[in-house]
Amino acid sequence: MYEGMKARAIDLARTASSSDIIFDALRDEIISGNLKAGESIRQEYIAKLFNVSRIPVREALKRLEAQGLVKNERYKGAVVSSLSDDEIREIYEFRMNLEPLVIRYSVENMKPETLALAREYCERFSEEEDPANWGDLNRNFHETLYRDCHRPFHLKIIGEAIDRIDSYTRAQLVLTKGMNTAITEHMAILEACEQGDADTAAALTRQHIADGYTSLRNFLEKKGTP
């Protein structure tokens, strides 16, 4: 528990942004799945780990709660949130509507260096053998293709939605053998962007998200969760 945070546990007693660093560390632990749904977050332990009072820990937890990643339960305190079937469906529906729009805007303004970086992530994703790295490379690929959209509010909301579903997406890639499909779909999206074909990039992005949702739902139904 908290293994990923230990490497980031520096002395923050003199750091003004200690709550920001704790927020980022906890967020990464949650979306990577190191902190599981329903798992308690021990404020005293985190405060000791980072050598701070509980105040910045509570501030970080409030921000995580506002994003839906953490909830407060009676007698347990802060715990990692889980998602119901309906919540998962709604998040994917949201993504299927907004992300195609954002990539359409982005293609219209896409810089050569953005395409080069996206291709690098695409190739690294297809060549990566360690499942622990698939989630980050997948997210980096998509976020790179979105970054030239000139819609910062859209990107913020998309980022928060992906945070909510990220641990499920990572599990879907690893546990459903979804990598081959994802690699093929990533390459098709990238090629549409390189050709400046915004309509095709948008359509492929929507289908890619829909395929991911179908794969995840089939896996969760077999597993009997959430």
C-alpha positions as CSV (number, residue, x, y, z in Angstrom):
1,M,0.0,0.0,0.0
2,Y,1.3,3.5,-0.9
3,E,4.4,1.9,-2.5
4,G,4.3,4.4,-5.4
5,M,4.2,7.3,-3.0
6,K,7.3,6.4,-0.9
7,A,9.6,7.5,-3.7
8,R,7.9,10.9,-3.7
9,A,7.9,11.3,0.1
10,I,10.2,14.2,0.6
11,D,10.3,16.6,3.5
12,L,7.5,19.1,2.6
13,A,7.5,20.9,5.9
14,R,8.9,24.0,4.2
15,T,7.1,23.6,0.9
16,A,4.2,26.0,0.3
17,S,2.6,23.6,-2.3
18,S,2.6,20.5,-0.1
19,S,-1.1,19.9,-0.6
20,D,-0.6,20.0,-4.4
21,I,2.2,17.4,-4.2
22,I,0.1,15.2,-1.9
23,F,-2.9,15.6,-4.2
24,D,-0.9,14.6,-7.3
25,A,0.7,11.6,-5.5
26,L,-2.7,10.3,-4.2
27,R,-4.3,10.9,-7.6
28,D,-1.6,8.9,-9.3
29,E,-2.0,6.0,-6.8
30,I,-5.8,6.0,-7.4
31,I,-5.9,6.1,-11.2
32,S,-3.1,3.6,-11.5
33,G,-5.1,1.2,-9.3
34,N,-2.4,1.0,-6.5
35,L,-5.1,2.4,-4.2
36,K,-8.2,0.2,-4.8
37,A,-11.8,1.2,-4.7
38,G,-13.1,1.1,-1.2
39,E,-9.6,1.3,0.3
40,S,-9.2,3.7,3.3
41,I,-6.8,6.6,3.0
42,R,-4.9,7.0,6.3
43,Q,-4.4,10.7,6.8
44,E,-2.0,10.2,9.7
45,Y,0.2,7.9,7.7
46,I,0.4,10.2,4.7
47,A,1.2,13.2,6.9
48,K,4.0,11.3,8.5
49,L,5.2,10.0,5.1
50,F,5.5,13.6,3.8
51,N,6.5,15.1,7.1
52,V,3.6,17.6,7.2
53,S,0.6,18.2,9.4
54,R,-2.8,16.8,8.5
55,I,-3.9,20.1,7.1
56,P,-2.4,19.8,3.6
57,V,-3.5,16.1,3.6
58,R,-7.1,17.2,4.3
59,E,-6.8,19.9,1.6
60,A,-5.6,17.3,-0.9
61,L,-8.4,14.9,0.0
62,K,-11.0,17.7,-0.4
63,R,-9.8,18.2,-4.0
64,L,-9.9,14.5,-4.7
65,E,-13.4,14.3,-3.3
66,A,-14.5,17.2,-5.6
67,Q,-13.2,15.2,-8.5
68,G,-15.1,12.1,-7.4
69,L,-12.0,10.1,-6.7
70,V,-12.5,10.0,-3.0
71,K,-15.5,9.9,-0.7
72,N,-16.1,10.2,3.0
73,E,-17.8,7.3,4.7
74,R,-19.0,7.2,8.3
75,Y,-16.6,5.4,10.6
76,K,-14.1,4.9,7.8
77,G,-13.2,8.5,6.8
78,A,-11.8,9.0,3.3
79,V,-12.0,6.0,1.0
80,V,-11.3,5.6,-2.7
81,S,-14.5,5.9,-4.7
82,S,-15.9,3.0,-6.7
83,L,-18.2,3.4,-9.8
84,S,-21.6,1.9,-10.4
85,D,-22.6,0.5,-13.8
86,D,-24.6,3.6,-14.5
87,E,-21.7,5.9,-13.6
88,I,-19.3,4.0,-15.9
89,R,-21.8,4.1,-18.7
90,E,-22.3,7.9,-18.2
91,I,-18.6,8.7,-18.2
92,Y,-18.1,6.7,-21.4
93,E,-21.1,8.4,-23.0
94,F,-19.6,11.8,-22.1
95,R,-16.2,10.8,-23.5
96,M,-17.8,9.5,-26.7
97,N,-19.5,12.9,-27.2
98,L,-16.8,15.3,-26.2
99,E,-13.5,13.7,-27.2
100,P,-14.4,13.4,-30.9
101,L,-15.3,17.1,-30.9
102,V,-12.0,18.0,-29.2
103,I,-9.8,16.0,-31.6
104,R,-11.7,17.6,-34.5
105,Y,-10.7,21.1,-33.2
106,S,-7.2,19.8,-32.6
107,V,-6.7,18.5,-36.1
108,E,-7.5,21.9,-37.5
109,N,-4.6,23.4,-35.5
110,M,-2.2,20.4,-35.1
111,K,1.4,21.3,-35.1
112,P,4.1,19.0,-36.7
113,E,5.8,18.6,-33.3
114,T,2.4,17.4,-31.8
115,L,2.1,14.8,-34.6
116,A,5.7,13.7,-34.0
117,L,5.2,13.2,-30.3
118,A,1.9,11.4,-30.8
119,R,3.6,9.0,-33.2
120,E,6.3,8.4,-30.7
121,Y,3.7,7.5,-28.0
122,C,1.8,5.4,-30.5
123,E,5.0,3.4,-31.4
124,R,6.1,3.1,-27.8
125,F,2.6,1.8,-26.8
126,S,2.7,-0.8,-29.6
127,E,6.2,-2.0,-28.6
128,E,5.8,-1.9,-24.8
129,E,5.9,-5.3,-23.2
130,D,5.4,-4.2,-19.6
131,P,1.6,-3.9,-18.8
132,A,2.4,-1.5,-16.0
133,N,3.3,1.1,-18.6
134,W,0.4,0.6,-21.0
135,G,-2.0,2.9,-19.2
136,D,0.3,5.9,-19.1
137,L,1.3,5.5,-22.8
138,N,-2.3,5.1,-23.8
139,R,-3.3,8.3,-22.0
140,N,-0.2,10.2,-23.2
141,F,-1.1,9.3,-26.8
142,H,-4.7,10.6,-26.6
143,E,-3.9,13.7,-24.6
144,T,-1.2,14.7,-27.1
145,L,-3.6,14.5,-29.9
146,Y,-6.1,16.7,-28.0
147,R,-3.7,19.4,-26.9
148,D,-3.9,21.7,-29.9
149,C,-7.7,22.1,-29.7
150,H,-7.4,25.5,-28.0
151,R,-10.2,24.5,-25.6
152,P,-8.6,24.4,-22.1
153,F,-11.9,24.0,-20.3
154,H,-12.8,21.0,-22.5
155,L,-9.4,19.5,-21.8
156,K,-9.8,20.0,-18.0
157,I,-13.2,18.3,-18.0
158,I,-12.0,15.4,-20.2
159,G,-9.0,15.0,-17.9
160,E,-11.2,14.7,-14.8
161,A,-13.5,12.2,-16.6
162,I,-10.5,10.1,-17.6
163,D,-9.3,10.2,-14.0
164,R,-12.5,8.7,-12.8
165,I,-12.3,5.8,-15.3
166,D,-8.5,5.4,-15.7
167,S,-8.0,2.5,-13.3
168,Y,-10.8,0.6,-15.2
169,T,-9.2,1.5,-18.6
170,R,-5.9,0.2,-17.4
171,A,-7.5,-3.0,-16.2
172,Q,-9.4,-3.4,-19.5
173,L,-6.1,-3.2,-21.5
174,V,-4.4,-5.7,-19.3
175,L,-7.1,-8.2,-18.4
176,T,-9.1,-8.3,-21.7
177,K,-6.2,-8.6,-24.1
178,G,-7.3,-5.3,-25.5
179,M,-3.9,-4.2,-26.6
180,N,-4.0,-5.5,-30.2
181,T,-7.3,-3.7,-30.8
182,A,-6.0,-0.5,-29.2
183,I,-2.8,-0.5,-31.2
184,T,-4.7,-0.9,-34.5
185,E,-7.2,1.9,-33.6
186,H,-4.5,4.2,-32.3
187,M,-2.6,3.9,-35.6
188,A,-5.8,4.6,-37.6
189,I,-6.6,7.7,-35.5
190,L,-3.0,9.0,-35.8
191,E,-3.0,8.5,-39.6
192,A,-6.2,10.5,-39.9
193,C,-4.6,13.3,-37.9
194,E,-1.5,13.2,-40.0
195,Q,-3.7,13.5,-43.2
196,G,-5.6,16.4,-41.7
197,D,-8.8,14.5,-41.9
198,A,-10.7,15.8,-38.9
199,D,-14.0,14.0,-39.7
200,T,-12.3,10.6,-39.8
201,A,-10.2,11.3,-36.7
202,A,-13.4,12.2,-34.8
203,A,-15.3,9.2,-36.0
204,L,-12.4,6.8,-35.2
205,T,-12.0,8.3,-31.7
206,R,-15.6,7.8,-30.9
207,Q,-15.5,4.2,-32.1
208,H,-12.3,3.6,-30.1
209,I,-13.9,4.8,-26.9
210,A,-17.1,2.8,-27.7
211,D,-15.0,-0.4,-28.3
212,G,-13.2,0.2,-25.0
213,Y,-16.4,0.5,-23.1
214,T,-17.9,-2.7,-24.7
215,S,-14.7,-4.6,-23.8
216,L,-14.8,-3.3,-20.2
217,R,-18.5,-4.0,-19.7
218,N,-18.1,-7.6,-21.0
219,F,-15.2,-8.1,-18.6
220,L,-17.0,-6.6,-15.6
221,E,-20.1,-8.7,-16.3
222,K,-18.1,-11.9,-16.3
223,K,-16.3,-10.8,-13.2
224,G,-19.5,-9.7,-11.5
225,T,-18.4,-6.1,-10.8
226,P,-18.5,-3.3,-10.0
